[in-house]
Amino acid sequence: FFARAGTSTLAMCMIGTVLVIMAWLLLGRFAVGGWGGDPRHRLSRSQMDRTLLLWIIPLSVAPPMFSNDVYSYLAQSEIANRGLDPYSVGPVDGLGLDNVLTNNVPNIWRSTAAPYGPLFLWMGRGIAQITGDNIVLGVWLHRALALA
């Protein structure tokens, strides 16, 4: 549905982004003491922690938004996992055009070699060994790595 309703999806996404920004601004007001600095309206540490946790959990399991870079990470990591040099081989050459990981890489990056450092590719190779061609699990593990 979301792929077929591009304009509606974009509008919902932008409205949601504005609402999140407004919520952050309001949360900031209550973090410093509510309206006018009144300490009676200040959030406690536990209230702040619960609020942040309620915002972090859905965003940590949501699909990637505003960037498709994680799909390039998955493809380059699988190239390294296969023993190829990701600094000289792009996803199309290393995995093939029919590979599910290559299909999700944006067209502009499909033939581009990895710009990522060796530590990142080493960690990505570990993720590729665990996930294989499972895109959802690969995205979640990359997100967990970023959160860590």
C-alpha positions as CSV (number, residue, x, y, z in Angstrom):
1,F,0.0,0.0,0.0
2,F,2.7,2.5,1.0
3,A,4.7,1.9,-2.2
4,R,1.5,2.6,-4.4
5,A,0.4,5.7,-2.4
6,G,3.6,7.7,-2.6
7,T,2.0,11.2,-2.1
8,S,-0.2,10.1,0.8
9,T,2.7,8.2,2.4
10,L,5.0,11.2,2.1
11,A,2.3,13.5,3.6
12,M,1.8,11.1,6.5
13,C,5.5,10.9,7.1
14,M,6.0,14.7,7.1
15,I,3.0,15.2,9.4
16,G,4.4,12.6,11.7
17,T,7.8,14.2,11.6
18,V,6.3,17.6,12.5
19,L,4.4,16.0,15.4
20,V,7.6,14.3,16.8
21,I,9.4,17.7,16.6
22,M,6.6,19.4,18.4
23,A,6.5,16.7,21.0
24,W,10.3,17.0,21.6
25,L,9.9,20.8,22.1
26,L,7.0,20.2,24.6
27,L,9.0,17.6,26.4
28,G,11.9,20.0,26.7
29,R,9.6,22.5,28.3
30,F,8.6,19.9,30.9
31,A,12.2,18.8,31.4
32,V,13.2,22.3,32.6
33,G,10.1,22.9,34.7
34,G,7.0,23.2,32.7
35,W,5.6,26.5,31.5
36,G,7.3,29.5,33.1
37,G,9.9,27.3,35.0
38,D,7.5,26.1,37.7
39,P,9.2,23.1,39.4
40,R,5.8,21.6,40.2
41,H,5.4,20.8,36.5
42,R,8.8,19.3,36.0
43,L,9.0,15.7,34.8
44,S,10.8,13.3,37.2
45,R,13.8,11.2,36.0
46,S,11.6,8.1,35.8
47,Q,8.9,9.8,33.8
48,M,11.5,11.1,31.4
49,D,13.1,7.7,31.1
50,R,9.7,6.0,30.4
51,T,8.8,8.7,27.8
52,L,12.1,8.3,26.0
53,L,11.8,4.5,26.0
54,L,8.3,4.7,24.6
55,W,9.7,6.8,21.7
56,I,12.8,4.7,21.2
57,I,11.2,1.2,21.0
58,P,8.9,1.9,18.0
59,L,11.6,3.8,16.1
60,S,14.1,1.0,16.7
61,V,12.0,-1.6,15.0
62,A,10.4,0.6,12.3
63,P,11.6,0.2,8.7
64,P,14.4,2.6,7.6
65,M,13.1,6.1,7.0
66,F,14.7,9.0,5.0
67,S,17.7,6.8,4.0
68,N,18.3,3.5,2.2
69,D,22.0,3.4,3.2
70,V,21.4,0.3,5.4
71,Y,20.7,-1.7,2.3
72,S,24.1,-0.8,0.9
73,Y,25.6,-1.8,4.2
74,L,24.0,-5.2,3.9
75,A,25.2,-5.7,0.4
76,Q,28.8,-4.6,1.0
77,S,28.9,-6.7,4.2
78,E,27.7,-9.8,2.2
79,I,30.4,-9.1,-0.4
80,A,33.0,-9.1,2.4
81,N,31.5,-12.2,3.8
82,R,31.9,-14.0,0.5
83,G,35.6,-13.3,0.6
84,L,35.6,-10.6,-2.2
85,D,37.2,-7.2,-1.8
86,P,34.4,-4.7,-1.2
87,Y,36.8,-1.9,-2.0
88,S,37.0,-3.0,-5.6
89,V,33.6,-4.7,-6.2
90,G,30.2,-3.2,-6.0
91,P,26.9,-5.0,-5.2
92,V,26.1,-5.8,-8.8
93,D,29.5,-7.3,-9.6
94,G,29.9,-9.0,-6.2
95,L,26.4,-10.4,-5.6
96,G,24.7,-10.2,-9.0
97,L,21.7,-8.2,-10.2
98,D,19.2,-10.9,-9.1
99,N,20.4,-11.0,-5.5
100,V,17.8,-9.8,-3.0
101,L,20.4,-7.6,-1.3
102,T,21.4,-5.9,-4.5
103,N,17.8,-5.2,-5.4
104,N,17.3,-3.1,-2.3
105,V,20.4,-1.0,-2.9
106,P,19.5,2.4,-4.5
107,N,20.4,2.4,-8.2
108,I,23.1,5.1,-7.8
109,W,25.1,2.8,-5.4
110,R,24.7,-0.6,-7.1
111,S,28.0,-0.4,-8.9
112,T,29.9,1.5,-6.3
113,A,32.6,-0.1,-4.2
114,A,32.5,0.3,-0.4
115,P,33.4,3.7,1.1
116,Y,33.2,2.2,4.6
117,G,36.2,1.6,6.9
118,P,37.6,-1.9,7.7
119,L,36.2,-2.0,11.2
120,F,32.6,-1.3,9.9
121,L,33.0,-3.9,7.2
122,W,34.3,-6.4,9.7
123,M,31.3,-5.9,11.9
124,G,29.0,-6.0,8.9
125,R,30.6,-9.3,7.8
126,G,29.6,-10.7,11.2
127,I,26.1,-9.5,10.6
128,A,26.1,-11.0,7.1
129,Q,27.2,-14.4,8.6
130,I,24.3,-14.3,11.0
131,T,21.6,-13.0,8.7
132,G,22.5,-14.2,5.2
133,D,19.9,-12.8,2.8
134,N,17.4,-12.0,5.5
135,I,16.9,-8.2,5.0
136,V,14.7,-7.5,8.0
137,L,17.0,-9.3,10.5
138,G,20.0,-7.6,8.8
139,V,18.4,-4.1,9.2
140,W,17.6,-4.8,12.9
141,L,21.1,-6.0,13.7
142,H,22.6,-2.9,12.0
143,R,20.2,-0.8,14.0
144,A,21.2,-2.6,17.2
145,L,24.8,-1.9,16.3
146,A,24.1,1.8,15.8
147,L,22.2,2.0,19.0
148,A,25.0,0.3,20.9
